[in-house]
Amino acid sequence: IKVKSTLYENVELKPIRLEIMSIRPDLKIEPAGTHVKLSWQPVPAAISYGIYNCEEPDGEFEPLMIVVESPLLLPSFGIPKQFYRVTAIYPE
């Protein structure tokens, strides 16, 4: 994009790419009988939270569900090992 300025002549502006990082609330995971309890503190301005899971801690996490509050109980019966992540979701 070229613009004319009173200070500079034919200044060329280069587009930049901005990435908005999602905030990961501090996640607490506890066993709860045949379930696992996920809990976190609310994030200011978040309207919901994305829950992700994976069988490996460094694997590719898959979206599991979207919820609006903490805590969340998930069934753990028959699941040998799961890792979870929570991200805050903001209004557009």
Summary of the structure (lengths in Angstrom):
residues: 92
radius of gyration: 20.8
end to end distance: 26.7
largest distance: 70.3
contacts: 181
relative contact order: 0.28
helix: 0%
strand: 43%
